[in-house]
């Protein structure tokens, strides 16, 4: 048996930390002397102590650490850890996107946004649409795109695009549509032929990951206002280069187009 001090040196965990793990039932000593209250640990507990420490460093909640340690099946333990790691990775992505946006917003001399006025003719596309909440767009988008690409296959005549109603941004719920141009739009599952109306767009390009796109939206909106224009209709996005084209986020390019008309 090892004293708590010896166990501390083996695991590189402080005596104070080991006592806290005992109190919270994360790591109980093998033996506690009833007369002295001294804690004694088995050498076999060293790996367990290190696992507990790493899980707590990753901010795994106490209840989840206990579930992981008590799971009899190694596969179940691995699944529980993987689930938490996925949450951490998602949180890290959100943090990275927020940092990138803040850096752009705090630049002392931001480069002027490049905007093109473009007349888009009416065209019929293969599309999947739905009315949904703003928080549901990401999950819906992934499923809709997969279904759309499977239906159109190699008959696509242009890049993936989407349209998003004003209500989706203003009220948190509205209509979203993803589409692929194709000469003969199929009708299968949720995929339908939809005619996009002719429109004049103020278009700019968002570079990089879609997280942080709100900064580009703000820059485009500022340009529209300063040029005496007003927005009229659903915003359009065209995913010129994305995750399906390259794994390098720095190479991704998303066109943002706002339907506009000149204010006199």
C-alpha positions as CSV (number, residue, x, y, z in Angstrom):
1,X,0.0,0.0,0.0
2,X,1.1,3.6,-0.6
3,X,0.6,6.5,1.7
4,X,-1.2,9.5,0.3
5,X,2.1,11.3,0.0
6,X,3.7,8.5,-1.9
7,X,0.7,8.2,-4.2
8,X,0.8,12.0,-4.7
9,X,4.4,11.7,-6.0
10,X,3.6,8.8,-8.3
11,X,0.6,10.5,-9.9
12,X,1.8,14.1,-9.7
13,X,-1.4,15.0,-8.0
14,X,-1.3,17.1,-4.9
15,X,-2.4,15.7,-1.5
16,X,-5.1,18.4,-1.5
17,X,-6.4,17.2,-4.9
18,X,-6.4,13.6,-3.8
19,X,-8.4,14.5,-0.6
20,X,-10.9,16.4,-2.8
21,X,-11.3,13.4,-5.1
22,X,-12.0,11.2,-2.1
23,X,-14.6,13.6,-0.8
24,X,-16.4,13.7,-4.1
25,X,-16.2,9.9,-4.5
26,X,-14.1,10.3,-7.7
27,X,-11.2,8.3,-6.4
28,X,-11.5,6.6,-3.0
29,X,-8.4,5.2,-1.2
30,X,-8.0,1.4,-1.2
31,X,-7.9,1.6,2.7
32,X,-8.7,4.2,5.3
33,X,-7.3,3.6,8.7
34,X,-10.2,3.8,11.1
35,X,-8.0,4.9,14.0
36,X,-5.8,7.6,12.3
37,X,-7.9,8.4,9.2
38,X,-4.8,8.0,7.1
39,X,-5.5,7.1,3.5
40,X,-3.7,4.3,1.7
41,X,-3.7,3.7,-2.1
42,X,-3.0,0.6,-4.2
43,X,-0.4,1.0,-7.0
44,X,-3.1,-0.3,-9.4
45,X,-5.0,3.0,-8.8
46,X,-2.3,5.1,-10.4
47,X,-3.9,4.9,-13.9
48,X,-7.3,5.7,-12.6
49,X,-6.0,8.8,-10.8
50,X,-4.4,10.0,-14.0
51,X,-7.6,9.4,-15.9
52,X,-9.7,11.4,-13.4
53,X,-7.2,14.2,-13.5
54,X,-7.3,14.5,-17.3
55,X,-11.0,14.3,-17.4
56,X,-11.3,17.2,-14.8
57,X,-8.7,19.2,-16.8
58,X,-11.2,18.9,-19.7
59,X,-14.0,20.2,-17.5
60,X,-15.9,16.9,-17.6
61,X,-18.7,17.3,-15.0
62,X,-18.2,15.3,-11.8
63,X,-21.3,13.2,-12.5
64,X,-20.0,12.3,-15.9
65,X,-16.5,11.4,-14.5
66,X,-18.3,9.0,-12.1
67,X,-20.3,7.5,-14.9
68,X,-17.1,6.9,-16.9
69,X,-15.3,5.3,-14.0
70,X,-18.2,3.1,-13.1
71,X,-18.9,1.9,-16.6
72,X,-18.0,-1.8,-16.6
73,X,-17.5,-2.0,-20.4
74,X,-14.4,-0.3,-21.9
75,X,-16.4,0.5,-25.0
76,X,-19.0,2.4,-23.0
77,X,-16.3,4.3,-21.2
78,X,-14.7,5.3,-24.5
79,X,-18.0,6.4,-25.9
80,X,-18.7,8.6,-22.9
81,X,-15.3,10.3,-23.3
82,X,-15.7,10.7,-27.0
83,X,-19.0,12.4,-26.5
84,X,-17.5,15.0,-24.2
85,X,-14.5,15.5,-26.5
86,X,-17.0,16.2,-29.3
87,X,-18.6,18.9,-27.2
88,X,-15.2,20.4,-26.4
89,X,-14.3,20.5,-30.1
90,X,-17.6,22.2,-31.0
91,X,-17.0,24.8,-28.2
92,X,-13.5,25.3,-29.5
93,X,-14.8,26.0,-33.0
94,X,-17.3,28.6,-31.6
95,X,-14.5,30.3,-29.6
96,X,-12.2,30.4,-32.6
97,X,-14.9,31.9,-34.8
98,X,-15.7,34.5,-32.2
99,X,-12.0,35.4,-31.9
100,X,-11.7,35.7,-35.7
101,X,-14.7,38.0,-35.9
102,X,-13.5,40.2,-33.1
103,X,-10.1,40.6,-34.8
104,X,-11.8,41.7,-38.0
105,X,-14.0,44.1,-36.1
106,X,-11.2,45.7,-34.1
107,X,-8.8,46.3,-37.1
108,X,-7.8,50.0,-36.9
109,X,-8.0,50.4,-40.7
110,X,-10.2,47.8,-42.2
111,X,-10.0,47.3,-46.0
112,X,-13.1,48.5,-47.8
113,X,-15.4,45.7,-48.8
114,X,-15.6,44.9,-52.5
115,X,-19.2,44.8,-53.8
116,X,-20.5,43.9,-57.2
117,X,-23.9,44.8,-58.5
118,X,-25.2,41.8,-60.5
119,X,-28.4,41.2,-62.4
120,X,-29.5,37.6,-61.9
121,X,-32.1,36.2,-64.4
122,X,-34.9,33.9,-63.3
123,X,-33.9,30.3,-63.3
124,X,-35.3,26.9,-62.2
125,X,-33.2,24.8,-59.8
126,X,-33.5,21.7,-57.8
127,X,-34.1,22.7,-54.2
128,X,-35.0,21.6,-50.7
129,X,-36.8,24.1,-48.5
130,X,-38.3,24.3,-45.0
131,X,-39.6,26.7,-42.4
132,X,-37.4,26.4,-39.3
133,X,-35.9,28.1,-36.4
134,X,-32.5,29.9,-36.7
135,X,-30.9,27.4,-34.3
136,X,-32.0,24.5,-36.5
137,X,-30.5,25.7,-39.7
138,X,-27.1,24.1,-39.4
139,X,-28.4,20.5,-38.8
140,X,-31.1,20.9,-41.4
141,X,-28.7,22.3,-44.0
142,X,-26.4,19.2,-43.7
143,X,-29.3,16.8,-44.3
144,X,-30.9,18.8,-47.0
145,X,-27.6,19.2,-49.0
146,X,-26.9,15.5,-48.8
147,X,-30.4,14.6,-50.1
148,X,-30.1,17.3,-52.8
149,X,-26.6,16.1,-54.0
150,X,-27.8,12.5,-54.1
151,X,-30.8,13.4,-56.2
152,X,-29.0,15.7,-58.7
153,X,-25.7,13.7,-58.9
154,X,-23.4,14.8,-61.6
155,X,-26.1,16.8,-63.4
156,X,-25.4,19.9,-61.4
157,X,-24.6,22.9,-63.7
158,X,-23.4,25.2,-61.0
159,X,-22.4,25.5,-57.3
160,X,-24.6,24.9,-54.3
161,X,-26.6,27.9,-53.2
162,X,-29.1,28.9,-50.6
163,X,-31.8,31.6,-49.9
164,X,-32.8,32.8,-46.5
165,X,-35.9,34.8,-45.6
166,X,-35.6,38.0,-43.6
167,X,-37.8,36.5,-40.9
168,X,-35.1,33.9,-40.1
169,X,-32.8,36.7,-38.9
170,X,-35.4,39.2,-37.6
171,X,-37.7,36.8,-35.8
172,X,-35.6,33.7,-35.4
173,X,-37.9,31.6,-37.6
174,X,-38.3,31.7,-41.3
175,X,-37.9,29.9,-44.6
176,X,-34.6,28.5,-45.8
177,X,-33.9,26.9,-49.2
178,X,-30.8,25.1,-50.5
179,X,-30.5,24.5,-54.2
180,X,-28.4,23.1,-57.1
181,X,-28.7,24.4,-60.6
182,X,-29.5,21.6,-63.1
183,X,-31.1,21.5,-66.5
184,X,-33.7,18.9,-65.4
185,X,-34.5,19.3,-61.7
186,X,-35.7,15.9,-60.3
187,X,-38.7,15.4,-58.0
188,X,-37.8,12.9,-55.3
189,X,-38.1,12.9,-51.5
190,X,-37.9,16.6,-50.4
191,X,-36.3,17.7,-53.7
192,X,-38.5,19.9,-55.9
193,X,-38.1,22.2,-58.9
194,X,-38.1,25.8,-57.7
195,X,-37.9,29.0,-59.8
196,X,-35.7,31.7,-58.3
197,X,-37.0,35.1,-59.5
198,X,-34.9,37.6,-61.4
199,X,-33.2,40.0,-59.1
200,X,-30.5,42.6,-58.8
201,X,-28.0,41.7,-56.2
202,X,-25.3,43.5,-54.2
203,X,-22.7,40.7,-54.0
204,X,-19.6,40.4,-51.9
205,X,-17.4,37.4,-50.9
206,X,-16.9,36.0,-47.4
207,X,-13.5,34.3,-47.1
208,X,-13.0,31.4,-44.8
209,X,-15.3,29.5,-42.4
210,X,-18.9,30.3,-42.4
211,X,-18.7,31.1,-38.7
212,X,-18.0,34.8,-38.5
213,X,-20.0,35.5,-41.7
214,X,-22.0,38.1,-39.7
215,X,-19.1,40.5,-40.0
216,X,-19.2,40.3,-43.8
217,X,-23.0,40.7,-43.7
218,X,-22.4,43.9,-41.7
219,X,-19.9,45.2,-44.2
220,X,-22.2,44.5,-47.1
221,X,-25.1,46.1,-45.4
222,X,-23.1,49.2,-44.6
223,X,-22.1,49.5,-48.3
224,X,-25.8,49.1,-49.4
225,X,-26.9,51.9,-47.0
226,X,-24.0,54.2,-48.0
227,X,-24.9,53.8,-51.7
228,X,-28.5,54.8,-51.1
229,X,-29.9,51.3,-51.7
230,X,-32.4,49.2,-49.8
231,X,-32.7,45.5,-49.4
232,X,-35.7,43.8,-51.0
233,X,-36.2,40.1,-50.5
234,X,-34.4,37.0,-49.3
235,X,-30.7,37.0,-49.0
236,X,-28.8,34.6,-51.3
237,X,-25.6,32.7,-50.6
238,X,-23.6,30.8,-53.2
239,X,-20.9,28.4,-51.9
240,X,-18.3,28.7,-54.5
241,X,-15.6,26.9,-52.5
242,X,-16.4,24.9,-49.4
243,X,-15.6,21.8,-47.3
244,X,-16.6,19.5,-50.2
245,X,-13.9,21.2,-52.4
246,X,-11.0,21.5,-49.9
247,X,-10.3,20.8,-46.3
248,X,-8.5,24.1,-45.9
249,X,-10.9,26.7,-44.4
250,X,-8.8,29.6,-45.6
251,X,-9.7,28.6,-49.2
252,X,-13.4,28.6,-48.7
253,X,-15.4,31.3,-50.5
254,X,-19.1,32.2,-50.0
255,X,-20.8,34.8,-52.1
256,X,-23.4,36.8,-50.2
257,X,-26.0,38.5,-52.4
258,X,-28.6,40.9,-51.1
259,X,-31.5,41.8,-53.5
260,X,-31.5,45.6,-53.7
261,X,-33.2,48.6,-55.3
262,X,-32.0,52.1,-55.4
263,X,-33.6,54.6,-53.0
264,X,-34.4,58.0,-54.7
